[in-house]
Amino acid sequence: MRRIDYDTEQHQNYARGRALSEQQLRTWISAFEAVLPERRPLEGLDVGSGTGRFTPALARTFGPVTGVEPSVRMRSVAEEQSRHPDVRYLAGSAEDMPVPSGSADYALMFLSWHHVQDKPRAAKELARVLRPGGRLLLRANFRDHHPRPWWLDHFPRGFEADAALFQPLHEVIEMFTSDGWRVVSFGMVTEPSYGTLGDMLERLRLRTLSFFSQLSPDELEAGFRSLEQAVAADPGAPAPVFSEPLLTLERSRPTAPR
């Protein structure tokens, strides 16, 4: 995929284009609660935290959270929007996190895995920062388990271009398990609707999805023209929902001495 520079391209519109409703946020927090320990507090990492759309909610639910984000301007937006006392944001990436070893109970990577340049190194770094038995919540798309949002087919090469951004599920699992991780669960989470078709069109016009950077100007023009014509027929209709994958992995525990 073409590497996206969030400091120049998307930081201004990202928070608005990717905002979650309270119902959507509750759906994801419930999915995370189902695979994390019941004890509180939990120390968390939001890796690729962007503008912080999950970080405060994680802190409210589980305990202190550190957002790790390489983009200066995305971090700046997050810091302006979040005043939660248990949230902090640091410069860093999945491959290089400025936190102590074994300092977190879980890490969330929500649609940030496909941006990671050195994935094997990131798997090792995630293992370093998590405590033994710590869990990684990997909300990523996978080439062979790929959501198909209703608007994607309006763009030339839409599904093909989007799926090409992501690894197959088995490849991700093999990479982690070969490094000592184990799979806890894999499932699909149905996120509530973003509102009406018209609402979704306005979000898409902000072009805050990685997908749009993979298309040519002509493809973008043709796609939005087709999408606008389709939405114009009934802009107030509810936007369809679809299910999204969540893979949970656990950091290996030390082997007990014999």
Protein Blocks (a to p, Z undefined) as FASTA:
>chain_A
ZZddfklmmmmmmmmmmcccfklmmmmmmmmmmmgcfbdcdddddehklnopmmmmmmmm
noccddddfblklmmmmmmmpccfkbccdeddfklccbdehiafbdcdehklmmpmblml
mmmmmmmmpcehiacddddddfklccddfklmmpghklmmmmmmpccfklmmmmmmmnop
acfbdcddddddebjfklmmmmmmnopafklmmpcfklmmmmmmmmmmmmmmommbccdd
ddddddddddddddddZZ
